[in-house]
Amino acid sequence: MRKEDPMAKHFIAFWNLENLFAPQDFEDRPEWLAKRIAADLKGWTAELLDQKITQLVSIISQMNSGKGPDILGVCEVENRFVLDALAGKLNEQLVGRQYIPVHADSNEDQRGIDTAFLYDKQEYGHDPATLFNYFVIRRTGTRDITQATFTTKAGQPLVLLCNHWPSRSGGSYESQGYRMTAGETLSYFHSRIREELGENIPILAMGDFNDDPFNESLVIHAEATRERGDVERTETVPRFYNLAWRYLQQEGIDRKGNQKLLSGTLYFNGNGNVFDQLLASKGLLISSSPLRVKEETARIELFPEMVDNRLSEGPIRFGLPKGDFQKNVNTKGYSDHFPVSVELEEDQV
């Protein structure tokens, strides 16, 4: 970012890192969690973690034209240990970056996984007092929503909400109520943020919502719409503009190397789902705002080495050993989700 630029750019990304756990023998893991995930982590060594992080860094460092994201939201991270390791390797790879984590260890999810942010501390301020966690309670565990407020060099606040909504385990219909509850939770705190900081405060919600943009949890409960005008005109309802609809206009690479429209950020049984989404508030849409979303830049971050051409062009997973390294781990893999990103622009004073 240069002061002489007429417009500052902010590159924001999100990625579900799929099971970024500390090694099997990590000493600071709570006893209850160590017992619960012992089978999954059997054979998960420090060397495998390092390789997994190397793979993730190879993709993250290509984003934003090789500069890396300014802020990266993540989910499925176990603790501060793995976040520090990821930030450290990114800082080695991207000269001039100084990423640090924003993270609150929830210890609530059944598998001990959290949402968090990495941000370049040279480009943004962050007050730890603005860090909040909201938990979506369900009988079989919880998932959290992490809220943090960042400040640009020009002094503009940006509120980010990183989401990981309850999974579809047990069936999408049977579990949908949990995600509806998550949508209500997000919408409630969207409303509270507007009450506390003003109705035009810039807010960007991101995450793995485990539902598509057209599902009720997003459309009805989180008030996330594909109609930008509805968000711009809203006065009292805390609506989001769902940028994920733009992904469906994006081309990817098929198994023969041909271009084709993408169908998802993750794939299950050969079918794509758009679970990874970016939701922009009114404060990022109106022309009078000093910080605005460039909706045409919303995209799935897709690099050829990530694509599994054997499985409907979905992402190549890294996996966990679960006692069988040869069968369950692909050290050339990354995650079972593709990252997503968008750019914001800011008027320079």
Secondary structure, DSSP 8 states (H G I E B T S, - for coil): --TTSSEEEEEEEEEEEEEE---TT-TTS-HHHHHHTHHHHTT--HHHHHHHHHHHHHHHTTHHHHT--SEEEEEEE--HHHHHHHHHHHHHHSTT--EEEEE-----STT--EEEEEEETTT-EE-GGG-EEEEEEETTEEEEEEEEEEE-TTS-EEEEEEEE----TT-HHHHHHHHHHHHHHHHHHHHHHHHHH-TT--EEEEEE-SS-TTSHIIIIIS-EES-HHHHHH-SSS--EEEGGGGGGG-EEE-TTS-EEE---SEEETTEEE--EEEEEEGGGTSTT-SEEEEEEEEEE---GGGEETTTTTEE------TT-HHHH--TT---SS--EEEEEEEE--
